[in-house]
Amino acid sequence: MPLIRKPPESRAATAPDPAAVLTALESGTEDERWAAARAALDLPDGVTALGTALVRERSARVREAIFTALVRAGTGESVELLLPLLRADDAQLRTGALDALRAMKSAVWPYVSTLLNDPDPDARVLACELARNLPGEEAARLLCGLLDVETEPNVCASAVEVLAEVGGADALPVLVRCAERFRGTAFLEFSIRIATDRIRSQSPQPRA
């Protein structure tokens, strides 16, 4: 008797019901909110819905799912929803937003320059962290520009730390000027010495 093969079961994914996803994201159980966060990207306004949900979400697990979804979207809209959270009172929310922005790399690049000029020193510190993901020459250019005008030692220290990793010989005069302006600020002088030594050790030496 010949074998009769069963037709393959249909594996076509059923499109999520937008209303059900949004309802679950807003008022479902933790498991339902977690699943909705993963499904929301399939909705036309999914990124906006995720941003709205994130600011009220208290479950670390669901927050992580929302951050992951926003990173997967990788759009300017995602970045603009996350940037205000760098000023959130909730430290975990701030950290999650910063980690997500770091992971988005090229989507964040157009916003780093604006952040480095933010009136809030804490935002400028975080912008220095985001500058690590820029191409080295661009990061060095922006951070050198910041150091020449920055008035907050903590912001300068953050910029110097990143410059120690990405800066070249062009950064050395900027570091000298910064050290002169903040003479007597011991922790910053120390950071500048470390960065200067590191950049000099990695920069090509002129031939005799």
C-alpha positions as CSV (number, residue, x, y, z in Angstrom):
1,M,0.0,0.0,0.0
2,P,1.6,3.3,-1.0
3,L,2.4,5.7,1.7
4,I,0.1,8.7,1.6
5,R,1.9,11.8,2.7
6,K,-0.1,14.3,4.8
7,P,-0.1,17.8,3.4
8,P,2.2,20.0,5.4
9,E,0.4,21.9,8.1
10,S,0.1,25.6,7.4
11,R,2.7,27.6,9.2
12,A,1.5,31.0,8.1
13,A,1.7,33.3,11.0
14,T,-1.5,35.0,11.9
15,A,-1.1,38.8,12.0
16,P,-1.6,40.1,15.5
17,D,-4.8,41.9,16.3
18,P,-3.6,45.5,16.9
19,A,-6.3,46.3,19.4
20,A,-5.5,43.1,21.4
21,V,-1.8,43.9,21.4
22,L,-2.3,47.4,22.6
23,T,-4.7,46.4,25.3
24,A,-2.3,43.7,26.5
25,L,0.6,46.2,26.5
26,E,-1.3,48.6,28.6
27,S,-3.2,46.5,31.1
28,G,-2.3,42.8,30.6
29,T,-0.6,40.5,33.0
30,E,3.2,40.6,33.1
31,D,3.4,37.7,30.7
32,E,0.9,39.3,28.4
33,R,2.7,42.7,28.4
34,W,6.0,40.9,27.7
35,A,4.4,39.1,24.7
36,A,2.8,42.3,23.5
37,A,6.1,44.2,23.6
38,R,7.6,41.6,21.3
39,A,4.6,41.8,19.0
40,A,4.1,45.5,18.9
41,L,6.7,46.1,16.2
42,D,4.3,44.5,13.7
43,L,1.8,47.3,14.3
44,P,1.8,50.5,12.2
45,D,2.3,52.7,15.3
46,G,4.2,50.0,17.3
47,V,7.2,52.1,18.2
48,T,5.0,54.9,19.6
49,A,3.0,52.4,21.6
50,L,6.2,50.9,23.0
51,G,7.5,54.3,24.0
52,T,4.3,55.1,25.8
53,A,4.3,51.7,27.6
54,L,7.9,52.0,28.6
55,V,7.5,55.1,30.8
56,R,4.8,53.5,32.9
57,E,6.1,49.9,33.0
58,R,7.5,48.7,36.4
59,S,8.5,45.1,35.5
60,A,12.2,44.8,34.7
61,R,11.4,41.9,32.4
62,V,8.8,43.7,30.4
63,R,11.0,46.8,30.2
64,E,13.8,44.7,28.8
65,A,11.5,43.4,26.1
66,I,10.4,46.9,25.2
67,F,14.0,48.2,25.1
68,T,14.9,45.2,22.9
69,A,12.0,45.9,20.5
70,L,13.0,49.6,20.2
71,V,16.6,48.6,19.4
72,R,15.3,46.1,16.8
73,A,13.3,48.9,15.2
74,G,16.5,51.0,15.1
75,T,14.8,54.1,13.8
76,G,15.1,57.8,14.6
77,E,11.7,57.6,16.3
78,S,13.1,55.0,18.7
79,V,16.0,57.3,19.5
80,E,13.8,60.2,20.1
81,L,11.6,58.2,22.5
82,L,14.6,57.0,24.5
83,L,16.6,60.3,24.7
84,P,14.2,62.0,27.3
85,L,14.7,58.9,29.5
86,L,18.3,59.8,30.0
87,R,16.9,62.4,32.5
88,A,14.5,60.0,34.2
89,D,14.5,59.9,38.0
90,D,14.5,56.1,37.8
91,A,18.1,55.0,37.6
92,Q,17.2,51.6,36.0
93,L,15.2,53.4,33.4
94,R,18.1,55.8,32.7
95,T,20.6,52.9,32.4
96,G,18.3,50.9,30.2
97,A,17.8,53.8,27.9
98,L,21.5,54.4,27.7
99,D,22.3,50.8,27.0
100,A,19.6,50.7,24.2
101,L,21.0,53.9,22.6
102,R,24.5,52.4,22.7
103,A,23.2,49.3,20.9
104,M,21.5,51.4,18.2
105,K,24.8,52.9,17.1
106,S,24.3,54.5,13.7
107,A,20.7,55.5,14.4
108,V,22.1,57.6,17.4
109,W,24.9,59.3,15.5
110,P,22.9,62.3,14.2
111,Y,21.8,63.1,17.8
112,V,25.2,63.0,19.6
113,S,26.3,66.5,18.6
114,T,23.0,68.0,19.9
115,L,23.4,66.1,23.2
116,L,26.9,67.4,23.7
117,N,25.5,70.9,23.7
118,D,22.6,70.1,26.0
119,P,22.2,72.6,28.9
120,D,22.1,69.7,31.3
121,P,25.6,68.6,32.4
122,D,24.3,65.0,33.1
123,A,23.0,64.8,29.5
124,R,26.4,65.9,28.2
125,V,28.1,63.2,30.3
126,L,25.9,60.6,28.8
127,A,26.5,62.0,25.3
128,C,30.2,61.4,25.8
129,E,29.4,57.8,26.4
130,L,27.3,57.6,23.3
131,A,30.2,59.2,21.3
132,R,32.2,56.0,21.9
133,N,30.1,54.4,19.1
134,L,30.9,57.1,16.6
135,P,33.6,56.6,14.0
136,G,36.9,57.4,15.8
137,E,37.7,60.6,13.9
138,E,34.2,62.0,14.3
139,A,34.1,61.2,18.0
140,A,37.5,62.9,18.5
141,R,36.4,66.0,16.6
142,L,33.2,66.4,18.6
143,L,34.8,65.7,22.0
144,C,37.7,68.1,21.3
145,G,35.2,70.8,20.4
146,L,33.4,70.1,23.7
147,L,36.5,70.2,25.8
148,D,37.4,73.7,24.4
149,V,34.2,75.2,25.8
150,E,33.1,72.9,28.6
151,T,32.8,74.5,32.1
152,E,31.9,71.4,34.1
153,P,34.9,69.2,35.3
154,N,32.8,66.0,35.4
155,V,31.8,66.5,31.7
156,C,35.4,67.1,30.8
157,A,36.5,64.0,32.6
158,S,33.9,61.9,30.6
159,A,35.1,63.4,27.4
160,V,38.8,62.9,28.3
161,E,38.1,59.2,29.1
162,V,36.6,58.6,25.7
163,L,39.4,60.6,24.0
164,A,41.9,58.3,25.6
165,E,40.4,55.5,23.5
166,V,39.6,57.3,20.2
167,G,41.8,60.4,20.1
168,G,44.9,60.9,18.0
169,A,47.7,63.4,18.1
170,D,45.3,66.3,17.2
171,A,43.7,65.9,20.6
172,L,46.9,66.6,22.5
173,P,46.8,70.4,22.3
174,V,43.1,70.3,23.3
175,L,44.0,68.3,26.4
176,V,46.8,70.7,27.3
177,R,44.4,73.7,27.1
178,C,41.8,71.8,29.2
179,A,44.5,71.0,31.9
180,E,45.4,74.7,32.0
181,R,41.8,75.9,32.4
182,F,41.2,73.4,35.2
183,R,44.5,73.6,37.0
184,G,44.1,72.5,40.6
185,T,41.2,70.1,39.8
186,A,43.2,67.0,40.8
187,F,41.0,64.2,39.4
188,L,40.7,65.9,36.0
189,E,44.5,66.7,35.8
190,F,45.1,63.0,36.5
191,S,42.7,61.9,33.8
192,I,44.3,64.2,31.3
193,R,47.7,62.9,32.1
194,I,46.6,59.3,31.6
195,A,44.8,60.2,28.3
196,T,47.8,62.1,27.1
197,D,50.3,59.3,27.8
198,R,48.0,56.8,26.1
199,I,47.5,58.9,23.0
200,R,51.2,59.6,22.7
201,S,52.0,55.9,23.1
202,Q,49.6,55.0,20.3
203,S,50.4,57.8,17.9
204,P,53.0,57.4,15.2
205,Q,56.3,59.0,16.2
206,P,58.0,61.4,13.8
207,R,61.1,60.0,12.1
208,A,64.4,61.5,13.1
